[in-house]
Amino acid sequence: MSDARTGKRFPLELPIKIHKADVVGDSSGVTGNLSAAGVYIRADASLDIGSPVEFEITLPPEVTGAKENVVIQCRGRVVRTDEPPSGDAKEEGRGVACVIDSYEFVRNS
């Protein structure tokens, strides 16, 4: 089986908010790793393979060197889901791999 991942992955645990079009309210989670092309998320959100997803990743000053948090608004799609080892998604969070199709930096006003 070939590995379809491209680009260097960074093992960063960063806060993430997931927006789903068909659900009221956001889900939250953390990144497991991040690259220019995609992100692996641990969250309690139920996302289907192939479904579009929007999410916000918050980069703290320690990562960016900026004076305050930097927020990146991303659009992408789910390419893989993993159940937690114990099967308890509420406790550990599901693993969700997403391709990032587009992103933009959100400016604080």
C-alpha positions in Angstrom: 0.0 0.0 0.0 1.5 3.4 -0.9 1.5 6.4 1.3 -0.6 9.2 -0.4 0.7 11.9 2.0 2.9 14.6 0.7 4.9 17.3 2.3 6.5 17.5 5.7 4.2 16.9 8.6 4.6 18.7 11.9 3.5 16.9 15.1 1.6 19.9 16.6 -1.3 19.7 19.0 -3.2 22.9 18.3 -6.8 23.9 19.1 -9.2 23.5 16.2 -12.8 24.4 15.6 -14.8 22.3 13.0 -17.7 23.8 11.2 -20.2 21.4 9.6 -22.8 22.8 7.2 -25.6 20.3 8.3 -25.1 20.8 12.1 -25.8 23.8 14.3 -22.8 24.8 16.4 -19.1 23.9 16.1 -17.1 20.9 17.3 -13.7 21.3 18.8 -10.7 19.2 18.9 -6.9 19.3 18.5 -4.6 18.7 15.6 -2.4 15.6 15.7 -0.2 16.7 12.9 -0.2 19.4 10.3 1.3 20.0 6.8 0.7 22.5 4.0 -1.6 19.9 2.3 -3.5 18.5 5.2 -4.3 18.0 8.9 -4.9 15.1 11.2 -7.6 16.0 13.8 -8.7 14.3 17.0 -12.2 15.4 17.8 -15.6 14.1 18.8 -17.1 15.3 15.5 -18.6 12.6 13.3 -17.3 13.3 9.8 -17.8 11.1 6.7 -15.1 10.2 4.2 -15.5 12.5 1.2 -17.5 15.1 3.0 -16.5 18.8 2.8 -15.3 20.4 6.0 -14.4 23.9 7.2 -12.2 24.4 10.2 -10.2 27.0 12.1 -6.7 26.3 13.4 -5.3 28.6 16.1 -1.5 29.0 16.0 -0.1 30.4 19.3 2.7 33.0 19.4 5.2 30.3 20.4 4.7 28.7 17.0 4.5 31.8 14.8 6.7 34.3 16.6 3.8 36.8 16.4 2.5 38.8 19.4 -0.9 37.1 19.5 -2.7 34.0 18.2 -2.9 33.6 14.4 -6.1 31.9 13.1 -6.2 30.1 9.8 -9.6 29.4 8.2 -9.4 26.2 6.1 -11.7 24.4 3.6 -11.1 20.8 2.7 -12.5 17.3 2.7 -12.3 14.2 4.8 -10.0 11.5 3.4 -9.8 9.1 6.3 -11.4 8.4 9.7 -10.0 6.3 12.6 -12.0 5.2 15.6 -10.2 5.6 19.0 -8.6 2.3 20.3 -11.1 1.9 23.1 -14.0 2.8 20.8 -15.0 5.7 23.1 -14.9 8.7 20.8 -16.2 11.0 23.6 -13.2 10.2 25.8 -10.4 10.1 23.3 -11.8 11.6 20.1 -12.0 10.2 16.6 -9.1 10.6 14.3 -10.0 12.5 11.1 -7.5 13.1 8.2 -8.4 16.0 6.0 -6.9 17.4 2.8 -6.7 21.2 2.8 -8.1 22.6 -0.4 -7.8 26.3 0.5 -7.0 28.5 3.5 -6.8 32.1 4.5 -5.5 33.9 7.5 -8.1 35.6 9.7 -7.2 39.1 10.7 -8.3 40.4 14.2 -10.2 43.7 13.9 
